[in-house]
């Protein structure tokens, strides 16, 4: 049984307001206790509104480092770049003062890029204060795709590099992802999903054996602290 707590909201706007307040509180507390805070966020269409709300929260952003849960092996100016999404929606307003550490690095191979990213990420102390995940309808989270060639290795809670390369036919481009250790070890782990289809997918995943067929279930089951699920129906606009 996966230990997690559901938070349900009437709309994406209400969810974004609550999740941004919760995350801001966690980051501010981390700065107060340890002098700095670090958060890893996800890409895709879902988090843009949450990012917009979070960017306006009044916390000591100059002491916050923002990184990514995963990234496509594309330059930061690509429309498919998660770094670009974060720059446009999160690193704005008050959050413009935050430091950003991306995962993409120019390299001849995805393996070399992952090695470069891992070297940079190693400078961010573990554990991360906040990780906000998303989920696809194939039950993937981060870049832990069920058809990834190394999915069994990706889902292991084992010591190793902070960033790993991912090859998956369903993912399209090669990917870079934070390790299971970095994600599951977060002080605060949230899953942000919207829509009845995503809710059904998650409920089905949680009923499955955690593993390659249900990566999201494996991550939530491996979380050091019980994960919190933030759900709202899809926007009607």
LONU-42104 format. One record per atom (N, C-alpha, C): atom name; x, y, z. Coordinates in Angstrom, 2 decimals, m for minus. Layout:
N
> CA X Y Z $
...
//
This chain:
237
> N 0.85 m1.19 0.00 $
> CA 0.00 0.00 0.00 $
> C 0.89 1.25 0.00 $
> N 0.66 2.12 m0.96 $
> CA 1.44 3.36 m1.06 $
> C 0.88 4.37 m0.08 $
> N 1.76 4.94 0.73 $
> CA 1.35 5.92 1.74 $
> C 1.38 7.32 1.13 $
> N 0.21 7.88 0.84 $
> CA 0.15 9.23 0.29 $
> C m1.17 9.87 0.70 $
> N m1.22 11.19 0.61 $
> CA m2.40 11.94 1.01 $
> C m2.94 12.73 m0.18 $
> N m4.25 12.63 m0.41 $
> CA m4.89 13.34 m1.52 $
> C m5.37 14.72 m1.09 $
> N m5.19 15.69 m1.98 $
> CA m5.76 17.03 m1.81 $
> C m6.54 17.32 m3.09 $
> N m7.85 17.49 m2.98 $
> CA m8.69 17.71 m4.15 $
> C m9.22 19.15 m4.18 $
> N m9.26 19.72 m5.38 $
> CA m9.68 21.11 m5.55 $
> C m10.72 21.22 m6.65 $
> N m11.50 22.29 m6.59 $
> CA m12.61 22.46 m7.54 $
> C m12.14 22.88 m8.92 $
> N m10.93 23.44 m9.01 $
> CA m10.45 23.96 m10.30 $
> C m8.93 24.00 m10.31 $
> N m8.31 24.04 m11.50 $
> CA m6.87 24.20 m11.58 $
> C m6.38 25.47 m10.89 $
> N m7.17 26.53 m10.95 $
> CA m6.80 27.79 m10.30 $
> C m6.70 27.61 m8.79 $
> N m7.69 26.93 m8.19 $
> CA m7.67 26.69 m6.75 $
> C m6.50 25.79 m6.37 $
> N m6.22 24.80 m7.20 $
> CA m5.08 23.92 m6.95 $
> C m3.78 24.71 m6.99 $
> N m3.60 25.51 m8.03 $
> CA m2.37 26.29 m8.17 $
> C m2.16 27.23 m6.99 $
> N m3.23 27.82 m6.51 $
> CA m3.15 28.72 m5.36 $
> C m2.69 27.97 m4.12 $
> N m3.28 26.80 m3.87 $
> CA m2.94 26.03 m2.68 $
> C m1.56 25.41 m2.77 $
> N m1.26 24.79 m3.90 $
> CA 0.05 24.15 m4.05 $
> C 1.17 25.17 m3.98 $
> N 0.98 26.33 m4.59 $
> CA 2.02 27.36 m4.55 $
> C 2.23 27.87 m3.13 $
> N 1.15 28.00 m2.37 $
> CA 1.27 28.44 m0.97 $
> C 2.01 27.40 m0.15 $
> N 1.69 26.13 m0.37 $
> CA 2.33 25.04 0.36 $
> C 3.82 24.97 0.05 $
> N 4.15 25.03 m1.23 $
> CA 5.55 24.96 m1.65 $
> C 6.33 26.17 m1.15 $
> N 5.74 27.35 m1.24 $
> CA 6.41 28.56 m0.75 $
> C 6.71 28.45 0.74 $
> N 5.77 27.89 1.48 $
> CA 5.97 27.71 2.92 $
> C 7.14 26.76 3.19 $
> N 7.22 25.68 2.42 $
> CA 8.31 24.71 2.60 $
> C 9.66 25.35 2.26 $
> N 9.71 26.11 1.19 $
> CA 10.96 26.75 0.79 $
> C 11.40 27.81 1.79 $
> N 10.46 28.61 2.26 $
> CA 10.79 29.64 3.25 $
> C 11.30 29.02 4.54 $
> N 10.68 27.91 4.95 $
> CA 11.11 27.22 6.17 $
> C 12.52 26.66 6.00 $
> N 12.81 26.13 4.81 $
> CA 14.15 25.58 4.55 $
> C 15.20 26.67 4.61 $
> N 14.91 27.82 4.04 $
> CA 15.85 28.95 4.09 $
> C 16.08 29.38 5.53 $
> N 15.01 29.44 6.31 $
> CA 15.13 29.85 7.71 $
> C 15.96 28.86 8.51 $
> N 15.79 27.57 8.24 $
> CA 16.48 26.53 9.01 $
> C 17.90 26.28 8.54 $
> N 18.12 26.33 7.20 $
> CA 19.41 25.90 6.67 $
> C 20.11 26.95 5.80 $
> N 19.49 28.10 5.62 $
> CA 20.14 29.18 4.87 $
> C 19.88 29.18 3.38 $
> N 19.50 28.01 2.82 $
> CA 19.18 27.91 1.40 $
> C 18.07 26.88 1.21 $
> N 17.47 26.89 0.03 $
> CA 16.45 25.90 m0.31 $
> C 16.62 25.49 m1.76 $
> N 16.17 24.27 m2.06 $
> CA 16.26 23.77 m3.44 $
> C 14.97 23.04 m3.79 $
> N 14.50 23.29 m5.01 $
> CA 13.27 22.68 m5.51 $
> C 13.49 22.15 m6.91 $
> N 12.93 20.98 m7.20 $
> CA 12.94 20.41 m8.55 $
> C 11.51 20.35 m9.05 $
> N 11.29 20.87 m10.25 $
> CA 9.94 20.93 m10.82 $
> C 9.89 20.18 m12.15 $
> N 8.67 19.90 m12.57 $
> CA 8.45 19.13 m13.79 $
> C 7.98 20.01 m14.94 $
> N 8.06 19.47 m16.15 $
> CA 7.61 20.19 m17.33 $
> C 6.22 19.75 m17.75 $
> N 5.91 19.97 m19.02 $
> CA 4.59 19.62 m19.53 $
> C 3.63 20.79 m19.47 $
> N 2.39 20.54 m19.88 $
> CA 1.40 21.62 m19.91 $
> C 0.81 21.93 m18.55 $
> N 0.75 20.94 m17.67 $
> CA 0.02 21.09 m16.42 $
> C 0.56 22.16 m15.47 $
> N 1.88 22.26 m15.25 $
> CA 2.35 23.12 m14.15 $
> C 2.43 24.62 m14.42 $
> N 2.13 25.08 m15.62 $
> CA 2.33 26.51 m15.94 $
> C 1.58 27.43 m14.98 $
> N 0.33 27.12 m14.69 $
> CA m0.46 27.96 m13.79 $
> C 0.11 27.94 m12.37 $
> N 0.51 26.77 m11.92 $
> CA 1.17 26.64 m10.61 $
> C 2.44 27.49 m10.58 $
> N 3.24 27.43 m11.64 $
> CA 4.46 28.25 m11.71 $
> C 4.13 29.74 m11.61 $
> N 3.12 30.16 m12.34 $
> CA 2.73 31.57 m12.31 $
> C 2.39 32.02 m10.89 $
> N 1.63 31.20 m10.18 $
> CA 1.27 31.53 m8.80 $
> C 2.50 31.53 m7.89 $
> N 3.33 30.51 m8.03 $
> CA 4.51 30.40 m7.17 $
> C 5.46 31.57 m7.38 $
> N 5.58 32.04 m8.61 $
> CA 6.52 33.12 m8.92 $
> C 6.19 34.42 m8.19 $
> N 4.94 34.53 m7.73 $
> CA 4.50 35.76 m7.05 $
> C 4.56 35.64 m5.53 $
> N 4.93 34.49 m5.03 $
> CA 5.01 34.30 m3.58 $
> C 6.19 35.08 m3.01 $
> N 5.96 35.69 m1.86 $
> CA 6.98 36.56 m1.25 $
> C 7.84 35.76 m0.29 $
> N 8.87 35.14 m0.83 $
> CA 9.83 34.38 m0.03 $
> C 11.24 34.83 m0.46 $
> N 12.28 34.47 0.30 $
> CA 13.64 34.89 m0.06 $
> C 14.17 34.11 m1.27 $
> N 13.68 34.46 m2.45 $
> CA 14.04 33.74 m3.67 $
> C 15.53 33.78 m3.97 $
> N 16.23 34.80 m3.50 $
> CA 17.66 34.87 m3.76 $
> C 18.44 33.76 m3.06 $
> N 17.76 33.03 m2.19 $
> CA 18.39 31.91 m1.49 $
> C 17.80 30.56 m1.93 $
> N 17.10 30.57 m3.06 $
> CA 16.45 29.36 m3.58 $
> C 17.09 28.95 m4.90 $
> N 17.36 27.66 m5.03 $
> CA 17.83 27.09 m6.29 $
> C 16.72 26.25 m6.90 $
> N 16.44 26.51 m8.16 $
> CA 15.42 25.77 m8.91 $
> C 16.11 24.86 m9.92 $
> N 15.71 23.60 m9.95 $
> CA 16.20 22.68 m10.97 $
> C 15.02 21.90 m11.52 $
> N 15.33 20.94 m12.39 $
> CA 14.29 20.19 m13.08 $
> C 14.28 18.73 m12.65 $
> N 13.10 18.14 m12.63 $
> CA 12.97 16.71 m12.40 $
> C 13.52 15.95 m13.60 $
> N 13.23 16.45 m14.79 $
> CA 13.76 15.82 m16.00 $
> C 13.78 16.84 m17.13 $
> N 14.44 16.46 m18.21 $
> CA 14.59 17.38 m19.35 $
> C 14.78 16.58 m20.63 $
> N 14.29 17.14 m21.72 $
> CA 14.58 16.57 m23.04 $
> C 15.98 16.99 m23.46 $
> N 16.60 16.17 m24.29 $
> CA 17.95 16.49 m24.78 $
> C 17.83 17.46 m25.95 $
> N 17.36 18.66 m25.59 $
> CA 17.19 19.75 m26.57 $
> C 17.71 21.03 m25.93 $
> N 18.19 21.99 m26.74 $
> CA 18.68 23.26 m26.19 $
> C 17.60 24.02 m25.43 $
> N 18.02 24.91 m24.57 $
> CA 17.09 25.65 m23.71 $
> C 16.14 26.56 m24.49 $
> N 16.47 26.89 m25.74 $
> CA 15.58 27.74 m26.52 $
> C 14.59 26.93 m27.37 $
> N 14.61 25.61 m27.24 $
> CA 13.67 24.77 m27.97 $
> C 12.27 24.87 m27.36 $
> N 11.21 24.89 m28.18 $
> CA 9.85 24.91 m27.63 $
> C 9.55 23.71 m26.74 $
> N 10.31 22.63 m26.88 $
> CA 10.08 21.42 m26.09 $
> C 10.94 21.37 m24.83 $
> N 11.69 22.43 m24.57 $
> CA 12.57 22.46 m23.41 $
> C 11.80 22.76 m22.12 $
> N 12.01 21.94 m21.10 $
> CA 11.42 22.23 m19.79 $
> C 12.05 23.47 m19.17 $
> N 13.33 23.69 m19.45 $
> CA 14.01 24.89 m18.94 $
> C 13.33 26.15 m19.48 $
> N 12.92 26.10 m20.72 $
> CA 12.24 27.25 m21.32 $
> C 10.90 27.50 m20.63 $
> N 10.17 26.44 m20.36 $
> CA 8.88 26.57 m19.65 $
> C 9.08 27.22 m18.29 $
> N 10.09 26.76 m17.56 $
> CA 10.37 27.31 m16.23 $
> C 10.78 28.78 m16.33 $
> N 11.60 29.11 m17.32 $
> CA 12.03 30.51 m17.49 $
> C 10.84 31.42 m17.79 $
> N 9.89 30.93 m18.57 $
> CA 8.75 31.76 m18.98 $
> C 7.69 31.90 m17.89 $
> N 7.55 30.89 m17.04 $
> CA 6.44 30.90 m16.08 $
> C 6.86 30.96 m14.61 $
> N 8.00 30.41 m14.25 $
> CA 8.40 30.40 m12.84 $
> C 9.45 31.46 m12.51 $
> N 10.46 31.58 m13.33 $
> CA 11.55 32.52 m13.03 $
> C 11.17 33.94 m13.45 $
> N 10.02 34.37 m12.97 $
> CA 9.46 35.67 m13.26 $
> C 9.06 36.33 m11.94 $
> N 8.65 37.60 m12.02 $
> CA 8.13 38.28 m10.83 $
> C 9.13 38.16 m9.68 $
> N 8.66 37.84 m8.48 $
> CA 9.57 37.74 m7.33 $
> C 10.58 36.60 m7.50 $
> N 10.17 35.53 m8.18 $
> CA 11.05 34.37 m8.34 $
> C 12.16 34.59 m9.36 $
> N 12.20 35.74 m10.00 $
> CA 13.28 36.04 m10.94 $
> C 14.64 36.07 m10.25 $
> N 14.63 36.21 m8.93 $
> CA 15.90 36.27 m8.17 $
> C 16.45 34.88 m7.85 $
> N 15.69 33.83 m8.14 $
> CA 16.16 32.48 m7.83 $
> C 17.28 32.06 m8.77 $
> N 18.12 31.16 m8.29 $
> CA 19.15 30.56 m9.15 $
> C 18.52 29.38 m9.89 $
> N 18.91 29.19 m11.14 $
> CA 18.39 28.06 m11.92 $
> C 19.53 27.17 m12.37 $
> N 19.37 25.88 m12.15 $
> CA 20.33 24.88 m12.59 $
> C 19.60 23.90 m13.52 $
> N 19.87 24.01 m14.81 $
> CA 19.21 23.12 m15.77 $
> C 19.93 21.79 m15.90 $
> N 19.30 20.87 m16.60 $
> CA 19.90 19.55 m16.81 $
> C 20.55 19.42 m18.19 $
> N 20.13 20.24 m19.14 $
> CA 20.69 20.13 m20.49 $
> C 22.09 20.71 m20.55 $
> N 22.99 19.97 m21.18 $
> CA 24.34 20.45 m21.47 $
> C 24.70 20.00 m22.88 $
> N 25.36 20.86 m23.61 $
> CA 25.81 20.46 m24.94 $
> C 26.78 19.30 m24.80 $
> N 26.56 18.26 m25.58 $
> CA 27.41 17.08 m25.51 $
> C 27.19 16.25 m26.77 $
> N 28.13 15.36 m27.03 $
> CA 28.03 14.51 m28.22 $
> C 27.07 13.35 m28.01 $
> N 26.76 13.05 m26.75 $
> CA 25.84 11.94 m26.46 $
> C 25.02 12.28 m25.23 $
> N 23.89 11.60 m25.08 $
> CA 23.05 11.79 m23.91 $
> C 23.77 11.33 m22.65 $
> N 24.61 10.31 m22.77 $
> CA 25.36 9.83 m21.61 $
> C 26.34 10.89 m21.12 $
> N 27.01 11.55 m22.06 $
> CA 27.95 12.62 m21.69 $
> C 27.21 13.80 m21.08 $
> N 26.04 14.13 m21.63 $
> CA 25.24 15.22 m21.08 $
> C 24.80 14.91 m19.65 $
> N 24.40 13.67 m19.41 $
> CA 23.97 13.26 m18.07 $
> C 25.12 13.36 m17.08 $
> N 26.31 12.98 m17.53 $
> CA 27.48 13.05 m16.66 $
> C 27.79 14.51 m16.28 $
> N 27.68 15.41 m17.26 $
> CA 27.90 16.83 m16.98 $
> C 26.85 17.36 m16.01 $
> N 25.60 17.01 m16.24 $
> CA 24.52 17.49 m15.38 $
> C 24.67 16.95 m13.96 $
> N 25.06 15.69 m13.84 $
> CA 25.24 15.09 m12.52 $
> C 26.33 15.81 m11.74 $
> N 27.38 16.23 m12.43 $
> CA 28.45 16.96 m11.76 $
> C 27.98 18.28 m11.18 $
> N 27.11 18.96 m11.91 $
> CA 26.56 20.24 m11.44 $
> C 25.56 20.01 m10.31 $
> N 24.67 19.02 m10.49 $
> CA 23.64 18.75 m9.48 $
> C 24.24 18.29 m8.16 $
> N 25.41 17.67 m8.22 $
> CA 26.05 17.20 m6.99 $
> C 26.37 18.35 m6.05 $
> N 26.41 19.57 m6.58 $
> CA 26.70 20.74 m5.74 $
> C 25.47 21.21 m4.96 $
> N 24.28 20.70 m5.32 $
> CA 23.07 21.02 m4.57 $
> C 22.92 19.99 m3.47 $
> N 22.98 20.39 m2.20 $
> CA 22.95 19.42 m1.11 $
> C 21.69 18.56 m1.13 $
> N 21.88 17.30 m0.79 $
> CA 20.74 16.39 m0.62 $
> C 20.32 16.40 0.84 $
> N 19.04 16.19 1.12 $
> CA 17.96 15.99 0.15 $
> C 17.44 17.31 m0.39 $
> N 16.76 17.23 m1.53 $
> CA 16.05 18.40 m2.06 $
> C 14.92 18.75 m1.10 $
> N 14.65 20.02 m0.94 $
> CA 13.58 20.43 m0.03 $
> C 12.20 20.14 m0.60 $
> N 12.05 20.35 m1.89 $
> CA 10.75 20.14 m2.55 $
> C 10.97 19.51 m3.92 $
> N 10.15 18.52 m4.24 $
> CA 10.08 17.97 m5.59 $
> C 8.61 17.92 m5.98 $
> N 8.28 18.50 m7.13 $
> CA 6.91 18.46 m7.64 $
> C 6.91 17.66 m8.94 $
> N 6.23 16.53 m8.91 $
> CA 6.17 15.63 m10.05 $
> C 4.91 15.84 m10.87 $
> N 4.96 15.37 m12.09 $
> CA 3.78 15.22 m12.93 $
> C 3.64 13.75 m13.28 $
> N 2.66 13.42 m14.10 $
> CA 2.46 12.03 m14.49 $
> C 1.79 11.97 m15.86 $
> N 2.21 11.02 m16.69 $
> CA 1.59 10.82 m17.99 $
> C 0.55 9.71 m17.92 $
> N m0.27 9.62 m18.95 $
> CA m1.30 8.58 m18.98 $
> C m0.73 7.17 m19.17 $
> N 0.57 7.08 m19.43 $
> CA 1.23 5.78 m19.47 $
> C 1.82 5.41 m18.11 $
> N 1.51 6.19 m17.10 $
> CA 1.95 5.98 m15.71 $
> C 3.42 6.36 m15.50 $
> N 4.01 7.11 m16.43 $
> CA 5.39 7.55 m16.20 $
> C 5.41 8.81 m15.34 $
> N 6.49 8.99 m14.64 $
> CA 6.77 10.24 m13.94 $
> C 8.26 10.50 m14.09 $
> N 8.69 11.76 m13.92 $
> CA 10.05 12.13 m14.31 $
> C 10.24 11.63 m15.74 $
> N 11.38 11.01 m16.05 $
> CA 11.53 10.34 m17.35 $
> C 11.61 8.84 m17.14 $
> N 10.89 8.36 m16.15 $
> CA 10.82 6.93 m15.88 $
> C 9.68 6.34 m16.73 $
> N 9.95 6.15 m18.01 $
> CA 8.94 5.62 m18.93 $
> C 8.92 4.10 m18.85 $
> N 7.73 3.50 m18.88 $
> CA 7.65 2.04 m18.81 $
> C 8.48 1.33 m19.88 $
> N 8.62 1.95 m21.06 $
> CA 9.37 1.29 m22.13 $
> C 10.83 1.75 m22.21 $
> N 11.29 2.49 m21.22 $
> CA 12.70 2.90 m21.20 $
> C 13.60 1.67 m21.16 $
> N 14.68 1.72 m21.89 $
> CA 15.55 0.55 m21.98 $
> C 16.19 0.19 m20.65 $
> N 16.29 1.18 m19.76 $
> CA 16.93 0.95 m18.45 $
> C 15.96 1.15 m17.30 $
> N 14.67 0.92 m17.52 $
> CA 13.67 1.27 m16.51 $
> C 13.91 0.58 m15.17 $
> N 14.32 m0.67 m15.17 $
> CA 14.54 m1.37 m13.90 $
> C 15.66 m0.70 m13.11 $
> N 16.71 m0.28 m13.80 $
> CA 17.81 0.43 m13.14 $
> C 17.37 1.80 m12.66 $
> N 16.59 2.50 m13.47 $
> CA 16.13 3.84 m13.11 $
> C 15.31 3.83 m11.82 $
> N 14.56 2.77 m11.59 $
> CA 13.66 2.72 m10.43 $
> C 14.33 2.19 m9.16 $
> N 15.61 1.90 m9.22 $
> CA 16.30 1.39 m8.04 $
> C 16.68 2.53 m7.10 $
> N 16.40 2.33 m5.81 $
> CA 16.84 3.28 m4.78 $
> C 18.28 2.94 m4.42 $
> N 19.20 3.34 m5.27 $
> CA 20.60 2.99 m5.06 $
> C 21.47 4.22 m5.22 $
> N 22.61 4.21 m4.54 $
> CA 23.55 5.31 m4.68 $
> C 24.08 5.34 m6.11 $
> N 24.29 6.53 m6.61 $
> CA 24.79 6.67 m7.97 $
> C 24.70 8.11 m8.42 $
> N 24.88 8.36 m9.71 $
> CA 24.81 9.73 m10.22 $
> C 23.45 10.35 m9.96 $
> N 23.43 11.67 m9.79 $
> CA 22.17 12.38 m9.55 $
> C 21.33 12.52 m10.82 $
> N 21.96 12.43 m11.98 $
> CA 21.25 12.57 m13.26 $
> C 21.60 11.38 m14.14 $
> N 20.56 10.82 m14.77 $
> CA 20.74 9.63 m15.59 $
> C 20.18 9.85 m17.00 $
> N 20.80 9.21 m18.01 $
> CA 20.28 9.29 m19.37 $
> C 19.14 8.30 m19.56 $
> N 18.18 8.67 m20.39 $
> CA 17.03 7.79 m20.64 $
> C 16.78 7.70 m22.14 $
> N 16.62 6.46 m22.61 $
> CA 16.23 6.20 m23.98 $
> C 14.90 5.48 m23.97 $
> N 13.90 6.07 m24.62 $
> CA 12.55 5.50 m24.61 $
> C 11.87 5.86 m25.93 $
> N 11.33 4.87 m26.60 $
> CA 10.66 5.13 m27.87 $
> C 9.46 6.04 m27.69 $
> N 8.71 5.85 m26.62 $
> CA 7.50 6.65 m26.41 $
> C 7.82 8.09 m26.01 $
> N 9.03 8.32 m25.49 $
> CA 9.41 9.67 m25.05 $
> C 9.82 10.58 m26.19 $
> N 10.15 9.98 m27.33 $
> CA 10.65 10.80 m28.44 $
> C 12.13 11.06 m28.28 $
> N 12.49 12.30 m27.95 $
> CA 13.90 12.63 m27.77 $
> C 14.51 11.87 m26.59 $
> N 15.82 11.68 m26.61 $
> CA 16.49 11.18 m25.40 $
> C 16.21 12.14 m24.24 $
> N 16.26 11.62 m23.04 $
> CA 15.91 12.41 m21.86 $
> C 17.03 12.35 m20.82 $
> N 16.98 13.34 m19.93 $
> CA 17.82 13.39 m18.74 $
> C 16.88 13.43 m17.56 $
> N 17.14 12.62 m16.55 $
> CA 16.24 12.59 m15.40 $
> C 17.00 12.56 m14.09 $
> N 16.42 13.20 m13.08 $
> CA 16.98 13.04 m11.74 $
> C 16.86 11.58 m11.35 $
> N 17.76 11.14 m10.50 $
> CA 17.74 9.75 m10.04 $
> C 16.58 9.50 m9.09 $
> N 16.25 8.23 m8.94 $
> CA 15.22 7.83 m7.99 $
> C 15.58 8.31 m6.58 $
> N 16.85 8.20 m6.22 $
> CA 17.29 8.64 m4.89 $
> C 16.99 10.12 m4.66 $
> N 17.31 10.94 m5.64 $
> CA 17.11 12.39 m5.51 $
> C 15.63 12.74 m5.41 $
> N 14.81 12.05 m6.20 $
> CA 13.38 12.34 m6.20 $
> C 12.70 11.81 m4.94 $
> N 12.88 10.54 m4.68 $
> CA 12.18 9.90 m3.55 $
> C 12.69 10.39 m2.21 $
> N 13.90 10.92 m2.18 $
> CA 14.47 11.39 m0.92 $
> C 14.07 12.79 m0.51 $
> N 13.27 13.46 m1.32 $
> CA 12.89 14.85 m1.05 $
> C 12.20 15.00 0.30 $
> N 12.45 16.13 0.94 $
> CA 11.77 16.40 2.21 $
> C 10.26 16.57 2.01 $
> N 9.87 17.11 0.85 $
> CA 8.45 17.27 0.52 $
> C 8.27 16.85 m0.93 $
> N 7.48 15.81 m1.14 $
> CA 7.25 15.28 m2.48 $
> C 5.78 15.42 m2.83 $
> N 5.49 16.12 m3.93 $
> CA 4.11 16.33 m4.37 $
> C 3.94 15.81 m5.79 $
> N 2.75 15.31 m6.06 $
> CA 2.36 14.92 m7.42 $
> C 1.20 15.81 m7.84 $
> N 1.37 16.52 m8.94 $
> CA 0.37 17.47 m9.44 $
> C m0.25 16.89 m10.71 $
> N m1.54 16.54 m10.63 $
> CA m2.25 16.02 m11.80 $
> C m3.61 16.69 m11.93 $
> N m4.11 16.75 m13.14 $
> CA m5.42 17.36 m13.39 $
> C m6.19 16.53 m14.40 $
> N m7.51 16.46 m14.21 $
> CA m8.37 15.75 m15.15 $
> C m8.77 14.37 m14.66 $
> N m9.96 13.93 m15.05 $
> CA m10.46 12.62 m14.65 $
> C m9.60 11.49 m15.20 $
> N m9.05 11.68 m16.40 $
> CA m8.22 10.63 m16.98 $
> C m6.96 10.39 m16.17 $
> N m6.33 11.48 m15.71 $
> CA m5.12 11.32 m14.89 $
> C m5.46 10.69 m13.54 $
> N m6.59 11.06 m12.98 $
> CA m6.98 10.47 m11.70 $
> C m7.18 8.96 m11.85 $
> N m7.88 8.57 m12.91 $
> CA m8.10 7.15 m13.16 $
> C m6.78 6.42 m13.37 $
> N m5.88 7.03 m14.14 $
> CA m4.57 6.42 m14.38 $
> C m3.82 6.22 m13.07 $
> N m3.83 7.24 m12.21 $
> CA m3.11 7.13 m10.94 $
> C m3.74 6.07 m10.05 $
> N m5.05 6.05 m9.96 $
> CA m5.72 5.04 m9.13 $
> C m5.40 3.63 m9.62 $
> N m5.35 3.45 m10.92 $
> CA m4.97 2.14 m11.48 $
> C m3.53 1.81 m11.14 $
> N m2.64 2.80 m11.25 $
> CA m1.23 2.58 m10.95 $
> C m1.01 2.21 m9.49 $
> N m1.74 2.88 m8.60 $
> CA m1.58 2.61 m7.17 $
> C m2.10 1.23 m6.80 $
> N m2.96 0.66 m7.64 $
> CA m3.47 m0.69 m7.39 $
> C m2.54 m1.75 m7.95 $
> N m1.54 m1.33 m8.71 $
> CA m0.59 m2.26 m9.33 $
> C 0.63 m2.46 m8.44 $
> N 1.39 m3.48 m8.75 $
> CA 2.65 m3.70 m8.07 $
> C 3.62 m2.60 m8.50 $
> N 4.22 m1.87 m7.55 $
> CA 5.19 m0.84 m7.93 $
> C 6.32 m1.45 m8.76 $
> N 6.61 m0.87 m9.90 $
> CA 7.65 m1.41 m10.76 $
> C 7.61 m0.81 m12.14 $
> N 8.27 m1.43 m13.11 $
> CA 8.39 m0.87 m14.45 $
> C 7.07 m0.59 m15.15 $
> N 6.03 m1.35 m14.87 $
> CA 4.74 m1.11 m15.52 $
> C 4.00 0.08 m14.91 $
> N 4.38 0.47 m13.71 $
> CA 3.74 1.60 m13.03 $
> C 4.81 2.42 m12.31 $
> N 5.66 3.13 m13.07 $
> CA 6.74 3.89 m12.44 $
> C 6.27 4.88 m11.38 $
> N 5.13 5.54 m11.60 $
> CA 4.66 6.50 m10.60 $
> C 4.40 5.82 m9.27 $
> N 3.86 4.61 m9.31 $
> CA 3.61 3.87 m8.08 $
> C 4.92 3.52 m7.38 $
> N 5.94 3.17 m8.17 $
> CA 7.24 2.84 m7.60 $
> C 7.86 4.04 m6.91 $
> N 7.74 5.21 m7.53 $
> CA 8.31 6.42 m6.93 $
> C 7.58 6.79 m5.65 $
> N 6.26 6.77 m5.68 $
> CA 5.49 7.12 m4.48 $
> C 5.74 6.12 m3.36 $
> N 5.88 4.84 m3.72 $
> CA 6.14 3.82 m2.71 $
> C 7.52 3.98 m2.10 $
> N 8.47 4.49 m2.89 $
> CA 9.83 4.64 m2.41 $
> C 10.10 5.95 m1.70 $
> N 9.11 6.83 m1.65 $
> CA 9.31 8.15 m1.04 $
> C 9.71 8.05 0.42 $
> N 10.70 8.82 0.81 $
> CA 11.15 8.82 2.20 $
> C 10.09 9.38 3.12 $
> N 9.35 10.36 2.63 $
> CA 8.23 10.95 3.38 $
> C 6.97 10.78 2.54 $
> N 5.83 10.51 3.18 $
> CA 4.60 10.27 2.42 $
> C 4.33 11.39 1.41 $
> N 4.10 10.99 0.17 $
> CA 3.84 11.97 m0.88 $
> C 2.45 12.56 m0.74 $
> N 2.28 13.75 m1.30 $
> CA 0.98 14.41 m1.31 $
> C 0.53 14.62 m2.75 $
> N m0.68 14.21 m3.03 $
> CA m1.23 14.27 m4.38 $
> C m2.19 15.45 m4.48 $
> N m1.94 16.33 m5.43 $
> CA m2.78 17.51 m5.67 $
> C m3.52 17.29 m6.98 $
> N m4.86 17.21 m6.89 $
> CA m5.68 16.92 m8.07 $
> C m6.82 17.93 m8.21 $
> N m7.12 18.26 m9.45 $
> CA m8.29 19.08 m9.78 $
> C m8.83 18.60 m11.11 $
> N m10.12 18.81 m11.37 $
> CA m10.63 18.50 m12.71 $
> C m9.95 19.37 m13.74 $
> N m9.94 18.92 m14.98 $
> CA m9.29 19.68 m16.04 $
> C m10.00 21.00 m16.27 $
> N m9.25 21.99 m16.73 $
> CA m9.82 23.30 m17.03 $
> C m10.87 23.18 m18.13 $
> N m11.95 23.94 m18.00 $
> CA m13.03 23.91 m18.99 $
> C m12.80 24.90 m20.12 $
> N m11.74 25.69 m20.01 $
> CA m11.48 26.70 m21.06 $
> C m10.56 26.15 m22.13 $
//
